[in-house]
Amino acid sequence: MKEFKKFISKGNVIELAVGLIMATYFGAIVKSLVNDIIMPPVGKLIGGVDFASFKYVIQPAVEAEGTAEIAIRYGMFVNTIITFLIVAFAIFLVVKFYNKIKDTFETEEEKAPAPPAKPSKEEVLLTEIRDLLKKK
């Protein structure tokens, strides 16, 4: 139980949870944007049809038997692709903005490459031995 408390109390876990919750609702907003704002005008342009209703019926519904319709709903698939592209573009913009902000606050010392590390005592000793052997 202590290990679980330690895991939960880490800041990264809390940040991850907040990010997941925000992403879920951001996805819902974008889905609504696509379904309710973008696709109706697109449907109007292609003949006044609800784009989400585009489907290929494999088996029609039979109410007398209680059989549901079996169909390939390619209109919904296209809506989902458009939603994905909008989310991907929005995330791209957020990451681009984050990187730009990060670069402006980065100091010159942080931008400069770190000097190479000094060789360890063992490496110095081995180098000396190698040089002595070369002289023989």
Secondary structure, DSSP 8 states (H G I E B T S, - for coil): -HHHHHHHHSHHHHHHHHHHHHHHHHHHHHHHIIIIIIHHHHHHHTTS--GGG--EEEE--BTTTTB--EEE-HHHHHHHHHHHHHHHHHHHHHHHHHHHHHHHH--HHHHS--------HHHHHHHHHHHHHHH-
